[in-house]
């Protein structure tokens, strides 16, 4: 198989060119030594303070940042021990959005935030990435309900793919996962022919 980026096999692209177009936020968040603001600005060093704040607001991080002792100038301790898991994840997502990547990979990167905050983060990612591609790896099914395409893995193999609506009709495994996690807490049904917004590998 092969992976195409704008119709071009990625093996034909220079590695630095390819990597410059990809943003990734892993589940185990990596923060760098420095201030909160420096971490958000890391991939876009020329960004001004207003852009940093806008990115933080988009991922629901501004309120907790301003509550820190020195706000955006608060120093992040080694391994981010002075921040919660959800706070670190939000800073990492803001940092990724600052680079305006053509491809954004979110690897279970909202696992430490509550459902309401996750929904707001998803909306922010959708707004910025609506013309680009977002790949979401998730165990929490609510994270991917609105994806353009959901790929279901079982024991390392692809067992089903499609929109939420299609999978609810055709995939017993997907339906079982949905019912075990959300039960009767049903979201608005997605059209069976698509019309969703985010992509998930």
C-alpha positions, 0 to 999 in steps of 0.5 A: 500500500501507499500513503498519498499527500495531495496525490503525491506518494509520501516516499517521494517527498523530502522528510523535512518537507513531509514533517513540516506539514504534520502536527501530532499530539500524543496521549502522553503529552510532552511539554518542554522546559520553559513557560506555558506561553513558550510551550504553546508558541514552540512550533510558531516562534514568531507568533504574538501574544494575541495568537497564543491566547487565541489558541489557548482559548480555542482549546479551553485552556485560557481560564486555567492558565490565567489562574496560574501564579504567573499566567502565561509566564508560569514556568512548567516544571520538569515533566509538567508536574505542576499541571494536571493531565488534562491541562497538559493535553490542552496546552499540547493541542494548542501548540499543534494548532499554532503550527497550522499543519495540513495533517493533524494527528490526535492520538487519544489526546483528549483522554484526560478531559471531561466530555464537555471540554472535549466537545469544545476542543473538537469544535475548535479543531474542526474550525481550524482544520476544516480544509485539512485532514485530522486523524483521531485515534481514540478509545472513547467512542464519543471522540469520533462520532462526527468523523467523516470516516471511522475505522474500527480495529479489532485485534489489530485488524480493520473490521469495519469502516464508515460513518457513525450511522453506517456502522450502527447499521452494519457493524455489530462490534461498533454497535456493541462498543457504542452501547457499552460506552454511551448506552441510551445517551444517543447523540443526534443521528449522523446522515448515513451518507456522510456529512460529518466533520472529522476524520479518524484512522 
